[in-house]
Amino acid sequence: MFDYKTILQKDRRKNDCWNVCINSLIIHRYFNRVIGIPVGRKAGNMPWLSNFSISRDVFRNFLAGLIDTDGYIKGYINLTQKDRLFLERVKVASKKILNIDFKGPYVNKKINNLPVGWCLQIGNKEGISSFIKQVPLRYKLYTKPL
């Protein structure tokens, strides 16, 4: 979309992870000013970007990006965030726009016995199948039939 060559770096903390580095003021301003993603840390304070739920097609791609970055499919679908309210909004929008029924949010991680991470899940075969048919996932591993 931007005709920009990214820099890929192996993440030293995790075996199968990579960092994508983009050093472009134009791209930064696009995400900040056009899409509306605020600058700075969003952990636990992720804003709901209403323009991602303006149409079925836009929301399908938004949800695909969330799963690609903050989720996985491995016998069930899991989406993890530090912001419970954000996940509740994803759950409501998924049901309203795509009739996808996530369960949760459930506590995913605790520190000092306090919840710091939350997740949404789909565990039944019908729900997973419906999700895979509707959401254009980027990783082909996910699209194998269950």
Contacts in CASP RR format, 6 or more apart in sequence:
PFRMAT RR
TARGET T0000
AUTHOR 0000-0000-0000
METHOD contacts of the structure
MODEL  1
MFDYKTILQKDRRKNDCWNVCINSLIIHRYFNRVIGIPVGRKAGNMPWLS
NFSISRDVFRNFLAGLIDTDGYIKGYINLTQKDRLFLERVKVASKKILNI
DFKGPYVNKKINNLPVGWCLQIGNKEGISSFIKQVPLRYKLYTKPL
2 24 0 8 1.000
2 26 0 8 1.000
2 27 0 8 1.000
2 30 0 8 1.000
4 22 0 8 1.000
4 24 0 8 1.000
4 27 0 8 1.000
6 20 0 8 1.000
6 21 0 8 1.000
6 22 0 8 1.000
7 20 0 8 1.000
7 21 0 8 1.000
7 22 0 8 1.000
7 23 0 8 1.000
8 18 0 8 1.000
8 19 0 8 1.000
8 20 0 8 1.000
8 21 0 8 1.000
9 18 0 8 1.000
9 19 0 8 1.000
9 21 0 8 1.000
10 17 0 8 1.000
10 18 0 8 1.000
10 19 0 8 1.000
11 17 0 8 1.000
11 18 0 8 1.000
11 19 0 8 1.000
22 28 0 8 1.000
31 37 0 8 1.000
32 38 0 8 1.000
32 39 0 8 1.000
35 49 0 8 1.000
35 51 0 8 1.000
36 47 0 8 1.000
36 49 0 8 1.000
36 51 0 8 1.000
37 47 0 8 1.000
37 49 0 8 1.000
38 47 0 8 1.000
42 83 0 8 1.000
43 82 0 8 1.000
43 83 0 8 1.000
44 81 0 8 1.000
44 82 0 8 1.000
44 83 0 8 1.000
44 86 0 8 1.000
45 83 0 8 1.000
46 81 0 8 1.000
46 82 0 8 1.000
46 83 0 8 1.000
46 86 0 8 1.000
47 86 0 8 1.000
48 85 0 8 1.000
48 86 0 8 1.000
48 89 0 8 1.000
51 58 0 8 1.000
52 58 0 8 1.000
52 59 0 8 1.000
52 62 0 8 1.000
53 59 0 8 1.000
53 62 0 8 1.000
53 93 0 8 1.000
53 97 0 8 1.000
56 97 0 8 1.000
56 98 0 8 1.000
59 93 0 8 1.000
59 94 0 8 1.000
59 97 0 8 1.000
59 98 0 8 1.000
60 98 0 8 1.000
60 134 0 8 1.000
60 135 0 8 1.000
60 136 0 8 1.000
61 136 0 8 1.000
63 90 0 8 1.000
63 94 0 8 1.000
63 98 0 8 1.000
63 100 0 8 1.000
63 135 0 8 1.000
64 135 0 8 1.000
64 136 0 8 1.000
64 137 0 8 1.000
64 138 0 8 1.000
65 138 0 8 1.000
66 79 0 8 1.000
66 90 0 8 1.000
67 73 0 8 1.000
67 77 0 8 1.000
67 79 0 8 1.000
67 135 0 8 1.000
67 137 0 8 1.000
67 142 0 8 1.000
68 137 0 8 1.000
68 138 0 8 1.000
68 139 0 8 1.000
70 79 0 8 1.000
70 80 0 8 1.000
70 81 0 8 1.000
71 77 0 8 1.000
71 78 0 8 1.000
71 79 0 8 1.000
71 80 0 8 1.000
72 78 0 8 1.000
73 128 0 8 1.000
73 132 0 8 1.000
73 137 0 8 1.000
73 142 0 8 1.000
75 123 0 8 1.000
75 128 0 8 1.000
75 146 0 8 1.000
76 121 0 8 1.000
76 122 0 8 1.000
76 123 0 8 1.000
76 128 0 8 1.000
77 102 0 8 1.000
77 121 0 8 1.000
77 122 0 8 1.000
77 123 0 8 1.000
77 128 0 8 1.000
77 131 0 8 1.000
78 119 0 8 1.000
78 120 0 8 1.000
78 121 0 8 1.000
79 87 0 8 1.000
79 90 0 8 1.000
79 102 0 8 1.000
79 119 0 8 1.000
79 120 0 8 1.000
79 121 0 8 1.000
80 108 0 8 1.000
80 117 0 8 1.000
80 118 0 8 1.000
80 119 0 8 1.000
81 87 0 8 1.000
81 117 0 8 1.000
81 118 0 8 1.000
81 119 0 8 1.000
82 116 0 8 1.000
82 117 0 8 1.000
82 118 0 8 1.000
83 118 0 8 1.000
84 105 0 8 1.000
84 115 0 8 1.000
84 117 0 8 1.000
84 118 0 8 1.000
87 104 0 8 1.000
87 105 0 8 1.000
87 118 0 8 1.000
87 119 0 8 1.000
87 120 0 8 1.000
88 105 0 8 1.000
90 102 0 8 1.000
90 120 0 8 1.000
91 102 0 8 1.000
91 104 0 8 1.000
91 105 0 8 1.000
91 120 0 8 1.000
94 100 0 8 1.000
94 101 0 8 1.000
94 102 0 8 1.000
95 101 0 8 1.000
95 102 0 8 1.000
98 134 0 8 1.000
98 135 0 8 1.000
99 130 0 8 1.000
100 122 0 8 1.000
100 127 0 8 1.000
100 130 0 8 1.000
100 131 0 8 1.000
100 134 0 8 1.000
100 135 0 8 1.000
101 122 0 8 1.000
101 127 0 8 1.000
102 120 0 8 1.000
102 121 0 8 1.000
102 122 0 8 1.000
103 120 0 8 1.000
103 121 0 8 1.000
103 122 0 8 1.000
103 123 0 8 1.000
104 118 0 8 1.000
104 119 0 8 1.000
104 120 0 8 1.000
104 121 0 8 1.000
105 118 0 8 1.000
105 119 0 8 1.000
105 120 0 8 1.000
106 118 0 8 1.000
106 119 0 8 1.000
106 120 0 8 1.000
106 121 0 8 1.000
107 115 0 8 1.000
107 117 0 8 1.000
107 118 0 8 1.000
108 117 0 8 1.000
108 118 0 8 1.000
108 119 0 8 1.000
109 115 0 8 1.000
109 116 0 8 1.000
109 117 0 8 1.000
110 116 0 8 1.000
110 117 0 8 1.000
122 128 0 8 1.000
122 131 0 8 1.000
125 146 0 8 1.000
128 146 0 8 1.000
129 145 0 8 1.000
129 146 0 8 1.000
132 142 0 8 1.000
132 143 0 8 1.000
132 146 0 8 1.000
137 143 0 8 1.000
END
